[in-house]
């Protein structure tokens, strides 16, 4: 009998099937909660960036501050996209700056071509 065959027929040898409880590391709800939190932070970073871009054209009074808040929250929650979150903050601040320039230049709260 070969050595390989002996190990399979020996009592207590591993057969490949698990019969007892799992003894490896547990991921549990903590791992999934951390993954969900990271996914949420990434979504906040991207949303802040998009709202900052759109806010340069329309509704900068609302979208600018929202972009700043979302970008800051994403950075606080340790997003995997910190550059996108910082761009969202910068674009949100640019939205507010454009709004201030519009208000001081011609006393309006919106864009105007005339």
FENGI-V614650 format. One record per helix or strand of 3 or more residues. SS is the DSSP state (H for helix, E for strand). FROM is the first residue (numbers start at 1). LEN is the number of residues. If there is no record, write none. Layout:
[[SS/FROM/LEN] [SS/FROM/LEN]]
//
This chain:
[[H/3/7] [H/28/28] [H/60/17] [H/82/25]]
//
